[in-house]
């Protein structure tokens, strides 16, 4: 879907997306890291289950909601990657205990 236009040199961190280890540049957002690794989608809608992906990348559209480190409804475009972070697609609505 997306690719980096420059070769980013420097520190990388390892995240896990849907169980797969991904090395990504330190300091980038979860949304950018996921889009650059071409997952196809990051969440599904509550009503129809349609696949959605980050859109605005500035925190206003809420299309990038994901489960990050066990917390659902996190905005991937507003969250900076961290080493060891566990990221999963958010399928449908958030579970409320």
C-alpha positions, 0 to 999 in steps of 0.5 A: 500500500505505502512505501518509504521514499527514503532509506531511514538509517538509525535506530530501529525497534521491533514490534509485533503485528498480528504475531509477526515481528516487524523491525521499524524505525524508532520514532515513527507512529504505529500507523506509519509503521503498519502502512509501510509493511502493507497489512491491507487493513488495521480494523473492521467496522462495527456495523458491516465488518468492512476493512478500514485503514488509517486515513488522515494520520493526524488524529481526527478521523479515527479510522486507525483504531487498533489494539495496542499492548492489550488496550483497544480503541487506541489511535495508531496515528497518535501512538509512537512505536516502542520496542516490544509493542504488541499490535493487533487489528481491532475487529468490530467494537471494543470489548467492554468488561 
